[in-house]
Amino acid sequence: MQQGNLKEVLKSKLTKKELAVFTKSFDSLGNIVVIEIPKELEKKEKLIGNTIIQLNKNIKTVCKIAGPHKGKYRLQKLKIIAGEKNFIAEYKESNSKFVFDVRKTFFSPRLGTERLRISKLIKKDEMVGCFFAGVGPYPIVFARNSEMKKAVAVELNPEAIKFMKKNIELNKCTEKITVIKDDVNKLGLKLKNSFDRIVMPMPHGGETFLSATLKTLKKGGVIHFYQVLEKETAFDTAIERAKKECIKQKRNFVLLDKRKVRPFSATKMQVVIDFKAE
């Protein structure tokens, strides 16, 4: 289901003024949709939720965002506005299946293209570090779509780890993925020179983990570094942060790729740079 189809149906149910403020996109997580409802449309939220369910038989629950991402686990307060009283999502992506509690874990379906893109870059028998692994989308998509040797998935949120372990079993990846509950900043010495490739999908504050991450990377290894930054200077800032840390550790920074991932706000966007540290 696309947002455009929803807006088309809502034309007969909302006023022109109401329709004009209904511009936010939504996340479809299999059986659950998470949507942002502007304050001007709060009285119509149930109508909007029921319309979404009517348009797609697979969607059973519609939640509205009731607060910003906050806390060390970047969780959002959600409120069910239509459908079944259920917060457990059942989501499929790139030959992989996931279950997770949308209230207690962070998951972005908008990064699905990125997960598959990186899986195609992974070379045979690579050791891959999946930091801030959440419920396991990166390591599991890698295990299902690449010839990597093994992934080490690092996560701190105990609820996310619980669901990640379930998802690893669900996708029959137990021999390919090791789960570690730890702070990435404490891994520098524990996993020194362990990985051929590392993915860092934390959008905010990821730069504070670059030092420890680089210590775990083999010479000539690759890092996929994500940031949410001001649009005009996003790539320059991300590159400068990565290059600065490489210089500190006396490693040569080589930029391999830079990509826009998704818009984040009117002034910011999420980007990723792929770089080699020699």
KAFENUR-V262640 format. One record per backbone hydrogen bond with DSSP energy under -0.5 kcal/mol. NH is the residue of the N-H (numbers start at 1). CO is the residue of the C=O. If there is no record, write none. Layout:
BEGIN
nh->NH co->CO
nh->NH co->CO
END
This chain:
BEGIN
nh->6 co->2
nh->7 co->3
nh->8 co->4
nh->9 co->5
nh->10 co->6
nh->11 co->7
nh->11 co->8
nh->12 co->9
nh->13 co->10
nh->14 co->10
nh->19 co->15
nh->20 co->16
nh->21 co->17
nh->21 co->18
nh->22 co->18
nh->23 co->21
nh->27 co->34
nh->28 co->26
nh->29 co->27
nh->29 co->32
nh->31 co->29
nh->32 co->29
nh->33 co->61
nh->34 co->27
nh->35 co->33
nh->35 co->63
nh->36 co->25
nh->37 co->35
nh->38 co->36
nh->41 co->38
nh->42 co->39
nh->44 co->41
nh->45 co->42
nh->48 co->44
nh->49 co->45
nh->50 co->46
nh->51 co->47
nh->52 co->48
nh->53 co->49
nh->54 co->50
nh->55 co->51
nh->56 co->52
nh->56 co->53
nh->59 co->56
nh->60 co->31
nh->60 co->58
nh->61 co->31
nh->62 co->82
nh->63 co->33
nh->64 co->79
nh->65 co->35
nh->66 co->77
nh->67 co->77
nh->70 co->75
nh->74 co->71
nh->75 co->70
nh->79 co->64
nh->81 co->62
nh->82 co->62
nh->84 co->60
nh->86 co->84
nh->89 co->87
nh->89 co->100
nh->90 co->29
nh->91 co->98
nh->93 co->96
nh->96 co->93
nh->98 co->91
nh->100 co->89
nh->102 co->87
nh->102 co->100
nh->104 co->101
nh->105 co->101
nh->109 co->107
nh->111 co->108
nh->112 co->109
nh->115 co->111
nh->116 co->112
nh->117 co->113
nh->118 co->114
nh->119 co->115
nh->120 co->116
nh->121 co->117
nh->121 co->118
nh->122 co->118
nh->125 co->147
nh->126 co->123
nh->128 co->126
nh->128 co->150
nh->129 co->197
nh->130 co->128
nh->130 co->152
nh->131 co->129
nh->131 co->199
nh->132 co->154
nh->133 co->154
nh->136 co->133
nh->140 co->136
nh->141 co->137
nh->142 co->138
nh->143 co->139
nh->144 co->140
nh->145 co->141
nh->146 co->142
nh->149 co->126
nh->150 co->126
nh->151 co->176
nh->152 co->128
nh->153 co->151
nh->153 co->178
nh->154 co->130
nh->154 co->152
nh->155 co->180
nh->158 co->156
nh->161 co->157
nh->162 co->158
nh->163 co->159
nh->164 co->160
nh->165 co->161
nh->166 co->162
nh->167 co->163
nh->168 co->164
nh->169 co->165
nh->170 co->166
nh->171 co->167
nh->172 co->169
nh->173 co->168
nh->176 co->173
nh->177 co->173
nh->178 co->151
nh->180 co->153
nh->182 co->155
nh->182 co->180
nh->186 co->183
nh->187 co->184
nh->191 co->187
nh->192 co->189
nh->193 co->215
nh->194 co->191
nh->194 co->216
nh->195 co->216
nh->196 co->127
nh->197 co->127
nh->198 co->222
nh->199 co->129
nh->200 co->224
nh->201 co->131
nh->203 co->201
nh->205 co->203
nh->208 co->205
nh->209 co->206
nh->210 co->207
nh->213 co->209
nh->214 co->210
nh->215 co->211
nh->216 co->212
nh->216 co->213
nh->217 co->213
nh->217 co->214
nh->218 co->195
nh->220 co->277
nh->221 co->218
nh->221 co->277
nh->222 co->196
nh->223 co->275
nh->224 co->198
nh->225 co->223
nh->225 co->273
nh->226 co->200
nh->226 co->224
nh->227 co->271
nh->228 co->203
nh->229 co->227
nh->229 co->269
nh->231 co->267
nh->233 co->230
nh->234 co->230
nh->234 co->231
nh->237 co->233
nh->238 co->234
nh->239 co->235
nh->240 co->236
nh->241 co->237
nh->242 co->238
nh->243 co->239
nh->244 co->240
nh->245 co->241
nh->246 co->242
nh->247 co->243
nh->248 co->244
nh->249 co->245
nh->250 co->247
nh->251 co->246
nh->254 co->276
nh->256 co->274
nh->257 co->274
nh->259 co->272
nh->261 co->270
nh->262 co->270
nh->264 co->268
nh->265 co->268
nh->269 co->229
nh->270 co->262
nh->271 co->227
nh->272 co->259
nh->273 co->225
nh->274 co->257
nh->275 co->223
nh->275 co->273
nh->276 co->254
nh->277 co->221
nh->278 co->252
nh->278 co->276
END
